[in-house]
């Protein structure tokens, strides 16, 4: 196959809604948002789901459902057959895992297998959902971009390492001619966070008043529906071989927790904890988790990541894709409302003033 330059590749003719579009991981938080965004722009959908996955997030969607698993290449080939476009969103997303090898098989080997299945099926355009976890770290305090230097040695924990290796695999496929566009979502929040994700769990617990203290770090909050639309924009307008950060607002963790408190009418946490003394506590929680099978509330990888602000810039996506994320406060309101309506926040109400003085859409940069 003819090699494609990752820096100079230009998009082909913009895809249209005609033709079948496969979405993997559509029962999940981000995948469900991607599926809805595609439907909203007129695409015909095939959704690949695992046999054991709960399907509440895709109930009622006008889509063909097929079963498949990232560890079963034959099922990926069946799912991709006849599809004009493929959006690979499925991944094992956990900060702590008792079996790292299983996560690597799903996220790294599964990504390679899915991309090759899409190519064998003749897909004209493939969008791979990576993560900001696969990006480098800024040494000068500026937000991280797609071009910030990165290396496997910089990846903290199995999840970040798996996403780094998976993105490298996707780039290798693009260099060999695969029509792959990469997106790197930040920390999505919003409706349909059924597990919930680590960020969603933090928001839910903060809304319940169960986070009395915080560490001095920062993160990039983005509405999950903006991430979903960002995937579609990457499909339609992205440069083959290029990556696009899909972020929202860079906020100190203290500010995020204060926003949540303001939305539900609670006092924000005031106690700031140093990272170092928490390490033995995190190690103990991990040991207990290995015995109980329950995911620990705090891990050493959480704390290692918290030592640096996880701030990102979405300028390339804004400039090239027309990406326009809404304010983080609106994402938090929508997340809390969904958790409340799903029965995960009994007794919690949203203050009527919570939406007052909302900044305009597109201001979250």
C-alpha positions as CSV (number, residue, x, y, z in Angstrom):
1,X,0.0,0.0,0.0
2,X,1.1,3.5,-0.7
3,X,2.5,5.3,2.3
4,X,0.7,8.4,3.6
5,X,2.5,11.3,5.2
6,X,1.1,12.0,8.7
7,X,1.9,15.7,8.4
8,X,0.8,16.6,4.9
9,X,-2.1,14.2,4.2
10,X,-5.2,15.9,3.0
11,X,-8.8,14.8,3.5
12,X,-10.6,13.0,0.7
13,X,-14.0,14.1,-0.4
14,X,-16.1,14.8,2.7
15,X,-18.1,11.7,3.6
16,X,-21.9,11.9,3.3
17,X,-24.6,10.1,5.2
18,X,-24.9,7.5,2.4
19,X,-23.4,4.1,3.1
20,X,-23.2,2.0,6.2
21,X,-21.2,3.3,9.2
22,X,-19.9,1.0,12.0
23,X,-19.5,2.2,15.5
24,X,-17.7,0.0,18.1
25,X,-18.3,0.5,21.8
26,X,-21.7,2.1,21.1
27,X,-23.2,0.9,24.4
28,X,-20.5,2.9,26.3
29,X,-20.5,6.5,27.4
30,X,-18.6,8.1,24.5
31,X,-19.7,5.5,21.9
32,X,-23.4,6.2,22.6
33,X,-22.7,10.0,22.0
34,X,-20.9,9.2,18.8
35,X,-23.9,7.1,17.6
36,X,-26.4,9.8,18.3
37,X,-24.2,12.4,16.6
38,X,-24.0,10.3,13.5
39,X,-27.8,9.7,13.4
40,X,-28.3,13.4,13.8
41,X,-26.3,14.0,10.6
42,X,-28.1,11.3,8.6
43,X,-25.7,8.4,8.7
44,X,-27.0,4.8,8.6
45,X,-25.6,2.9,11.6
46,X,-24.4,-0.6,12.5
47,X,-23.4,-0.8,16.2
48,X,-21.0,-3.5,17.4
49,X,-21.7,-4.6,21.0
50,X,-20.4,-7.3,23.2
51,X,-22.9,-10.0,24.1
52,X,-22.7,-9.1,27.8
53,X,-22.9,-5.3,27.4
54,X,-26.0,-3.6,28.8
55,X,-27.8,-1.8,26.0
56,X,-29.7,0.9,27.8
57,X,-27.6,3.6,26.0
58,X,-28.7,2.4,22.6
59,X,-32.3,1.5,23.3
60,X,-34.5,3.0,20.7
61,X,-31.8,4.0,18.3
62,X,-32.4,3.4,14.6
63,X,-29.4,1.1,14.0
64,X,-28.4,-2.5,13.1
65,X,-27.0,-4.3,16.1
66,X,-24.2,-6.9,15.7
67,X,-22.2,-8.7,18.4
68,X,-18.5,-8.7,18.5
69,X,-15.5,-8.5,20.8
70,X,-12.1,-6.9,20.4
71,X,-10.4,-10.1,21.3
72,X,-12.2,-12.0,18.5
73,X,-10.8,-10.9,15.1
74,X,-13.4,-12.9,13.2
75,X,-16.2,-11.0,14.9
76,X,-14.6,-7.7,13.9
77,X,-14.4,-8.8,10.3
78,X,-18.1,-9.7,10.3
79,X,-19.0,-6.4,11.9
80,X,-17.0,-4.3,9.4
81,X,-18.2,-6.2,6.3
82,X,-20.0,-3.9,3.9
83,X,-19.3,-0.7,6.0
84,X,-18.2,2.4,4.2
85,X,-17.0,4.1,7.4
86,X,-15.8,2.8,10.7
87,X,-15.5,4.7,14.0
88,X,-13.6,2.6,16.6
89,X,-14.6,3.8,20.0
90,X,-14.6,0.6,22.0
91,X,-11.9,0.3,24.7
92,X,-11.3,-1.0,28.2
93,X,-11.3,2.3,30.3
94,X,-10.2,1.8,33.9
95,X,-7.5,3.5,35.8
96,X,-6.8,0.4,37.9
97,X,-6.9,-3.2,36.5
98,X,-6.1,-6.5,38.3
99,X,-4.9,-8.0,35.0
100,X,-2.9,-5.5,32.8
101,X,-2.5,-8.1,30.1
102,X,-6.2,-8.2,29.4
103,X,-6.4,-4.5,29.0
104,X,-3.4,-4.5,26.6
105,X,-5.1,-7.2,24.5
106,X,-8.3,-5.3,24.2
107,X,-6.9,-1.8,23.7
108,X,-3.8,-2.5,21.7
109,X,-4.3,-5.8,19.9
110,X,-8.0,-5.1,19.5
111,X,-7.4,-1.7,17.9
112,X,-4.9,-3.2,15.4
113,X,-7.4,-6.0,14.6
114,X,-10.3,-3.6,14.2
115,X,-8.4,-1.3,11.9
116,X,-7.2,-4.1,9.7
117,X,-10.8,-5.6,9.6
118,X,-12.0,-2.1,8.4
119,X,-9.3,-2.0,5.7
120,X,-10.1,-5.5,4.5
121,X,-13.8,-4.5,4.3
122,X,-12.9,-1.6,2.1
123,X,-13.7,1.2,4.5
124,X,-13.2,4.7,3.0
125,X,-12.6,6.5,6.3
126,X,-11.8,5.3,9.8
127,X,-11.9,7.3,13.0
128,X,-10.0,5.9,15.9
129,X,-10.9,7.1,19.4
130,X,-7.6,7.5,21.3
131,X,-7.4,9.6,24.5
132,X,-5.5,12.6,25.9
133,X,-4.0,9.9,28.1
134,X,-1.9,8.9,25.1
135,X,-0.4,12.4,24.7
136,X,2.8,13.7,26.2
137,X,3.3,16.0,29.2
138,X,4.0,19.7,29.1
139,X,7.3,20.7,30.8
140,X,6.6,24.5,30.7
141,X,3.0,24.7,32.0
142,X,1.4,25.3,28.7
143,X,-1.6,23.0,27.7
144,X,-0.6,19.8,25.9
145,X,-1.3,19.6,22.2
146,X,-1.2,16.8,19.6
147,X,2.5,17.8,18.8
148,X,3.8,17.7,22.4
149,X,6.6,15.1,22.5
150,X,5.6,11.8,24.1
151,X,7.2,8.4,24.9
152,X,6.0,5.1,26.3
153,X,8.2,5.7,29.3
154,X,6.1,8.8,30.2
155,X,2.9,6.8,30.4
156,X,1.6,6.3,34.0
157,X,-0.2,3.1,34.5
158,X,-1.6,0.4,32.3
159,X,-4.5,2.4,30.8
160,X,-2.3,5.3,29.6
161,X,0.3,2.8,28.3
162,X,-2.4,0.8,26.5
163,X,-3.8,3.9,24.8
164,X,-0.3,5.2,23.8
165,X,0.5,1.9,22.2
166,X,-2.9,1.6,20.5
167,X,-2.5,5.1,19.0
168,X,1.0,4.2,17.8
169,X,-0.5,1.2,16.1
170,X,-3.1,3.3,14.5
171,X,-0.5,5.7,13.2
172,X,1.5,2.8,11.8
173,X,-1.6,1.6,9.9
174,X,-2.1,5.1,8.6
175,X,1.5,5.3,7.4
176,X,0.8,2.1,5.4
177,X,-2.2,3.6,3.7
178,X,-5.1,3.1,6.1
179,X,-7.5,6.1,5.9
180,X,-7.3,6.7,9.7
181,X,-8.1,9.9,11.6
182,X,-7.4,10.0,15.3
183,X,-9.2,11.9,18.0
184,X,-8.1,12.4,21.6
185,X,-11.0,13.2,23.9
186,X,-10.2,14.8,27.3
187,X,-12.4,14.1,30.4
188,X,-15.9,13.7,29.0
189,X,-18.9,14.3,31.3
190,X,-22.6,14.4,30.7
191,X,-25.6,12.1,30.2
192,X,-25.5,8.3,29.8
193,X,-22.5,7.7,32.0
194,X,-23.8,4.3,33.1
195,X,-20.8,2.8,34.8
196,X,-19.9,5.6,35.7
197,X,-16.4,6.6,34.4
198,X,-13.8,7.7,36.8
199,X,-14.5,11.4,36.1
200,X,-18.3,10.8,36.3
201,X,-17.9,9.0,39.6
202,X,-16.0,12.0,41.0
203,X,-18.8,14.3,39.9
204,X,-21.5,12.0,41.4
205,X,-19.6,11.7,44.7
206,X,-19.0,15.5,44.9
207,X,-22.7,16.2,44.3
208,X,-23.5,13.8,47.2
209,X,-21.1,15.7,49.4
210,X,-18.7,12.7,49.7
211,X,-15.5,14.4,48.6
212,X,-14.4,16.4,51.7
213,X,-10.9,17.1,50.3
214,X,-8.9,17.3,47.1
215,X,-5.4,17.3,45.7
216,X,-3.9,20.2,43.8
217,X,-4.3,19.2,40.2
218,X,-6.2,20.1,37.1
219,X,-8.2,18.5,34.3
220,X,-9.9,19.3,31.0
221,X,-13.7,18.9,31.3
222,X,-15.7,18.5,28.0
223,X,-19.3,17.6,27.3
224,X,-19.7,14.1,26.1
225,X,-22.0,15.2,23.3
226,X,-19.4,17.6,22.0
227,X,-16.9,14.7,22.0
228,X,-19.5,12.7,20.0
229,X,-19.9,15.4,17.4
230,X,-16.2,15.8,17.3
231,X,-15.9,12.2,16.1
232,X,-18.3,13.0,13.2
233,X,-16.4,16.2,12.3
234,X,-13.2,14.2,12.2
235,X,-14.9,11.7,9.9
236,X,-16.1,14.4,7.6
237,X,-13.2,17.0,7.7
238,X,-10.2,15.4,9.4
239,X,-6.8,14.9,7.7
240,X,-5.9,11.3,7.3
241,X,-3.1,10.4,9.8
242,X,-3.7,13.5,11.9
243,X,-4.8,13.6,15.5
244,X,-7.2,16.0,17.1
245,X,-7.7,16.8,20.8
246,X,-11.4,17.0,21.7
247,X,-11.3,19.0,24.9
248,X,-13.3,21.7,26.7
249,X,-12.2,23.8,29.6
250,X,-9.0,23.5,31.6
251,X,-9.9,23.8,35.2
252,X,-8.2,23.2,38.6
253,X,-9.8,20.3,40.4
254,X,-10.8,22.6,43.2
255,X,-12.7,24.7,40.7
256,X,-14.5,21.7,39.3
257,X,-15.6,20.6,42.8
258,X,-16.7,24.2,43.6
259,X,-18.8,24.2,40.4
260,X,-20.5,21.0,41.3
261,X,-21.1,22.3,44.8
262,X,-22.6,25.5,43.4
263,X,-24.9,23.5,41.1
264,X,-26.4,21.4,43.8
265,X,-26.2,24.0,46.7
266,X,-23.5,22.4,48.8
267,X,-20.3,23.8,50.3
268,X,-17.3,23.0,48.3
269,X,-14.4,21.0,49.9
270,X,-11.8,23.3,51.6
271,X,-9.1,20.8,52.5
272,X,-6.2,20.4,50.1
273,X,-4.2,17.3,50.5
274,X,-0.6,16.7,49.5
275,X,0.0,13.7,47.2
276,X,2.9,12.1,49.0
277,X,1.2,11.1,52.2
278,X,-1.7,9.6,50.3
279,X,0.5,7.0,48.5
280,X,0.4,4.4,51.4
281,X,-3.4,4.8,51.6
282,X,-3.7,4.2,47.9
283,X,-1.5,1.1,48.1
284,X,-3.7,-0.2,50.9
285,X,-6.9,0.4,48.8
286,X,-5.4,-1.4,45.9
287,X,-4.5,-4.4,48.1
288,X,-8.1,-4.5,49.5
289,X,-9.4,-4.3,45.9
290,X,-7.4,-7.3,44.8
291,X,-9.1,-9.3,47.6
292,X,-12.6,-7.9,47.2
293,X,-12.7,-7.5,43.4
294,X,-14.2,-4.0,43.8
295,X,-12.4,-1.1,42.1
296,X,-10.5,1.1,44.6
297,X,-11.6,4.6,45.2
298,X,-7.9,5.8,45.1
299,X,-4.9,4.3,43.4
300,X,-1.2,5.1,43.2
301,X,-1.7,5.8,39.4
302,X,-4.4,8.4,40.3
303,X,-1.9,10.2,42.5
304,X,1.0,10.0,40.1
305,X,-1.2,11.5,37.4
306,X,-2.4,14.2,39.8
307,X,1.2,15.5,40.2
308,X,0.8,17.3,36.9
309,X,-2.1,19.4,35.7
310,X,-3.9,17.6,32.8
311,X,-4.5,20.6,30.6
312,X,-5.0,20.3,26.9
313,X,-5.5,22.6,23.9
314,X,-8.2,21.9,21.2
315,X,-7.1,24.6,18.8
316,X,-6.4,22.2,15.9
317,X,-9.9,20.7,16.1
318,X,-11.5,24.1,16.4
319,X,-9.5,25.4,13.4
320,X,-9.7,22.4,11.1
321,X,-12.9,20.6,12.1
322,X,-15.1,23.4,13.2
323,X,-15.2,21.9,16.7
324,X,-17.0,24.2,19.3
325,X,-17.3,22.7,22.8
326,X,-19.8,24.2,25.2
327,X,-18.8,25.5,28.7
328,X,-17.7,23.0,31.4
329,X,-20.5,24.2,33.7
330,X,-23.2,23.1,31.3
331,X,-21.5,19.7,31.0
332,X,-21.5,19.4,34.8
333,X,-25.2,20.4,35.0
334,X,-26.1,17.8,32.4
335,X,-24.1,15.1,34.1
336,X,-25.7,15.8,37.5
337,X,-29.2,15.9,36.0
338,X,-28.6,12.6,34.3
339,X,-27.2,11.0,37.5
340,X,-30.2,12.3,39.4
341,X,-32.7,11.0,36.9
342,X,-31.0,7.6,36.7
343,X,-31.4,7.2,40.5
344,X,-27.7,7.7,41.3
345,X,-28.2,11.0,43.2
346,X,-31.3,10.5,45.5
347,X,-32.3,13.6,47.2
348,X,-30.0,15.9,45.2
349,X,-31.5,18.9,43.4
350,X,-30.1,21.4,40.9
351,X,-30.4,25.0,42.0
352,X,-32.5,27.1,39.5
353,X,-29.7,29.6,39.4
354,X,-27.1,27.0,38.3
355,X,-27.6,28.0,34.6
356,X,-27.4,31.7,35.2
357,X,-24.7,33.7,33.3
358,X,-23.7,30.8,31.3
359,X,-20.9,31.7,28.8
360,X,-21.7,31.2,25.2
361,X,-21.1,27.9,23.3
362,X,-17.6,27.8,21.9
363,X,-16.1,29.7,24.8
364,X,-14.6,26.6,26.4
365,X,-11.1,26.9,24.9
